[in-house]
């Protein structure tokens, strides 16, 4: 059963792009066939980074047609793992149209796995409650972006009822590694995939990217099929 990995967070600036590229790179290591869906059509960083390496589509999930296109693509590419990089505003589309996907998962023979990326602010995980109510048949893992501090600094989430609810339902709370700003800036500004960055960047930058890649693969390996 191939997975659909939704990388969400519903608000901007939490690190969805970093987690998406980390997930794509982790799956590439396993020689998986991958389809990448980018729903942030106004700022499609992940699309520009990976369009020359894997099948990549821009689909607006704020609209009913976008969810129809997503389901059809998941059906047509039944042998591929699907990674969906969502837009900051995506909870509205999820709440209104996500039944289109939920109601077809069994026929698609797919499981839906959500990586919900948070910073240290309360609203970044409180929005998860709305998401889980709309998409009840997804396994949710919460990803603490350590760019905003080490695990203990995520006190609001760590002591929340939401953390208990996620973990009681079989989800995990993960710590996503930080990438040095200068290397992250290179990757984003030059629209480089991880593999391309490891070819083109200066040696010190490549060393930091390699360190980050190793840590990311270890973390995301906990929630992806071996």
C-alpha positions in Angstrom: 0.0 0.0 0.0 1.6 3.2 -1.2 1.4 6.3 1.1 0.3 9.8 0.5 2.4 12.1 2.7 0.7 15.4 3.5 3.2 18.0 4.8 1.1 20.6 6.6 1.0 23.2 9.3 -1.7 25.6 7.9 0.3 28.7 8.7 3.3 30.2 7.0 6.9 30.1 8.3 6.8 26.9 10.3 9.1 25.0 7.9 6.9 23.0 5.6 9.2 23.4 2.7 12.2 22.0 4.6 10.2 19.0 5.7 8.9 18.4 2.2 12.4 18.4 0.6 13.6 16.2 3.5 10.8 13.7 2.8 11.5 13.7 -1.0 15.2 13.2 -0.4 14.5 10.4 2.1 12.3 8.6 -0.4 14.8 9.1 -3.2 17.4 7.3 -1.1 15.1 4.2 -1.3 14.7 4.5 -5.1 11.0 5.1 -4.7 8.9 6.3 -7.6 7.7 9.7 -6.3 5.1 12.2 -7.3 5.3 15.6 -5.7 2.2 17.8 -5.4 2.7 21.5 -4.6 -0.4 23.3 -3.5 1.2 26.7 -2.9 0.8 27.8 -6.5 1.8 31.4 -5.7 5.2 30.4 -4.2 6.1 27.0 -5.5 9.6 26.6 -4.1 9.4 22.8 -3.9 8.1 22.6 -7.5 11.1 24.6 -8.8 13.6 22.6 -6.8 12.4 19.1 -7.9 10.6 19.5 -11.2 13.7 18.2 -13.1 14.2 15.1 -10.8 10.7 13.7 -10.1 7.2 14.1 -11.5 6.0 17.3 -9.9 2.5 18.9 -10.3 1.0 22.3 -9.2 -2.5 21.7 -7.8 -4.6 24.2 -6.0 -6.2 22.5 -3.0 -8.3 25.5 -2.1 -10.7 24.4 -4.8 -12.8 21.3 -5.4 -11.2 20.7 -8.8 -7.8 20.5 -7.1 -8.9 17.7 -4.8 -10.4 15.9 -7.8 -7.1 16.3 -9.7 -5.2 15.0 -6.6 -7.3 11.8 -6.4 -7.1 11.2 -10.1 -3.3 11.6 -10.0 -3.0 9.2 -7.1 -5.0 6.7 -9.1 -3.1 7.1 -12.3 0.3 6.9 -10.5 -0.7 4.0 -8.3 2.9 2.7 -8.1 4.3 6.0 -6.8 4.5 7.5 -3.3 2.9 10.9 -3.2 4.3 13.9 -1.3 2.0 16.9 -0.9 3.5 20.2 0.1 0.6 22.2 1.3 0.0 26.0 1.3 -0.1 28.1 4.5 -3.9 28.6 4.1 -4.7 25.0 3.4 -7.0 24.2 6.4 -9.9 26.0 4.5 -9.6 23.7 1.6 -9.2 20.6 3.8 -12.3 21.5 5.8 -14.4 22.0 2.7 -13.2 19.5 0.2 -11.0 16.8 1.8 -13.8 14.2 1.8 -13.1 13.8 -1.9 -9.8 12.2 -0.8 -11.0 10.5 2.4 -13.8 8.7 0.6 -11.5 7.3 -2.1 -8.5 6.1 0.0 -9.8 2.5 0.2 -10.4 2.3 -3.6 -7.0 3.9 -4.2 -5.4 1.4 -1.8 -3.5 4.1 -0.2 -2.8 5.3 3.4 -2.7 9.0 4.3 0.1 10.1 6.6 0.3 13.7 7.8 3.5 15.5 8.9 2.3 18.5 10.8 5.1 21.0 11.2 5.0 23.4 14.2 7.0 26.2 15.7 6.8 27.2 19.4 3.6 29.2 19.1 0.3 27.8 20.3 -1.6 28.4 17.1 0.7 26.3 15.0 -0.5 23.2 16.8 -4.0 24.3 17.8 -4.8 24.5 14.0 -4.1 20.8 14.0 -7.3 20.1 15.9 -9.4 21.5 13.0 -7.3 19.5 10.5 -7.8 16.2 12.4 -11.5 16.8 12.6 -11.7 17.3 8.9 -9.4 14.4 7.9 -10.1 11.8 10.6 -8.6 8.9 8.6 -5.0 10.1 8.6 -2.1 9.1 10.8 -0.7 12.4 12.2 2.9 12.9 13.2 3.8 16.3 14.7 7.2 17.7 13.6 8.9 20.2 16.0 11.1 22.4 13.8 14.2 22.8 15.9 15.1 25.9 13.9 13.0 27.5 16.6 14.8 25.8 19.5 15.5 22.5 21.0 12.8 20.1 22.1 12.4 21.4 25.7 11.5 24.9 24.3 8.4 23.5 22.7 6.8 23.6 26.1 3.3 24.6 24.9 3.1 21.6 22.7 4.9 19.2 25.0 2.5 19.8 27.8 -0.7 20.0 25.6 -3.6 17.7 25.3 -3.0 17.7 21.6 0.4 15.9 22.0 -1.3 13.2 24.1 -4.1 12.9 21.5 -1.6 12.6 18.6 0.5 9.9 20.4 -2.5 8.0 21.8 -3.7 7.7 18.1 -0.4 6.2 17.1 1.4 9.3 15.9 4.8 10.5 16.9 6.3 13.7 18.0 9.5 14.3 16.0 12.4 16.7 16.2 13.3 18.0 12.7 17.0 19.1 12.5 18.0 22.7 11.8 20.1 23.5 8.7 22.6 26.4 8.9 21.0 29.6 7.6 23.7 30.2 5.0 23.1 26.8 3.5 19.3 27.0 3.7 19.5 30.4 2.0 21.6 28.9 -0.9 19.1 26.0 -1.3 16.0 28.2 -1.4 17.4 31.2 -3.3 19.0 29.0 -6.0 16.1 26.5 -6.1 18.4 23.6 -5.5 17.3 20.1 -4.6 19.3 18.4 -1.9 21.2 16.3 -4.4 21.9 19.3 -6.6 23.1 21.3 -3.6 25.6 18.5 -2.8 27.0 18.9 -6.3 27.1 22.7 -6.7 27.7 24.2 -3.3 31.2 25.0 -1.7 32.8 22.2 0.3 31.9 23.6 3.7 28.3 24.1 2.7 28.1 20.6 1.3 29.4 19.2 4.6 26.7 21.0 6.5 24.1 19.8 4.0 25.3 16.2 4.3 25.1 16.4 8.1 21.5 17.7 7.9 20.5 15.1 5.3 21.8 12.3 7.5 19.8 13.6 10.5 16.7 14.1 8.4 16.8 10.6 6.9 17.1 9.2 10.5 14.1 11.2 11.8 11.8 10.7 8.8 12.8 7.1 8.6 10.7 6.6 11.8 7.5 7.5 9.9 8.1 6.2 6.4 7.8 2.6 5.1 11.2 0.8 5.1 
